[in-house]
Amino acid sequence: MTTVLKPSTLIPEGLQVQQINNLTLFKFTNELGERMQTLLDKKKADDLSPDEALELEAIGELDEIFSYINAVIAARGQGHS
C-alpha cells in the first residue's frame, strides 16, 4: 500500500508569510524550496523513488495552492476584486 503525503503536513515547516509592499503573501521556506528543486532535478534524471515522487506531488500541489492565493491577494491589493 502506498502512503499518501498530504500537502497540509508540509505547512508547519515549509511555509513563511512575507510582506511585499502592502501585501502579505505565502511563500515556501528556503528549505522547502530547495527540497522541491532537488526532487525536480532527480525527476529529470529519472532517479526519483516512489516516496520522493509522492513528496514532489504534495509540494507541487501546495505550490499551486499558494500561487492561487497569492494571485487573489495581489489582485485585491491592486484594487481588483
N, C-alpha and C positions, 0 to 999 in steps of 0.2 A: 504494500500500500504506500502510495506517495504522500508525503507530508506537504500540506499547503502552507505557504508562508503568507500570512495576512499582512497587507501593506501597513495597517494600523500599528503592528508591532514594531515598525521601524521609526515611528514618530518620536517617541521619547528621546532617543539618542540621535536621531537623524535630522531633526527639524530645528531651524532657527528662524526667528522673526527679525526682519531688518527694516529700518526706517529709510526710505529713499524719498527725498523731498518731503512731501506731506503724506506719503503713502506708507502703509505698513504691509510689507509683503512677506510671503513664506518662501524660505529657501532651504536647500539641503545644507547640512553642516559640511565642512571640508572633508571630513572623514567619509560621510555617505557619498558625497560627490566623487571622491577618489575611488571608493569601492565600486560604484557604478561604472566608472571608466575602466577599472581593472577587469570587471566582468565583461564589459563590451569588447575589450581587447582579446580576452580569452575566447569569446564567441567568434570573433573574426578569425582567430587562429584555429577554430574548431576544436577547442580544448576545454569546453565547459562541461562540468559534471551535471548530472540531473538536479542535484540540490542547488548548484550555482545557477542553473537555468531558472529554477523557481524563484530564487532570490532576485535575479535580474528582472524577472517578470513583475515581482512585487514592487521593486524600486521604480521600474518604469511606470507602473500604474500610479504610484504615489507622485511621480514627476508630472504625469498628465493631470492629476487632480490639482496639484499646486499651480501648475501653469494656467489652468482654467480659472481657479480662484483669483490668482494674481491678475489675470486679464480683466476679470469683472471689477476688481478693486481699482485697477488703473483706469478703466473706462469711467467708473463713477467719480474717480478723483479728477478727471478732466471735464466733469460736468455732463457726461453722457450716462444716463441711467438705463 
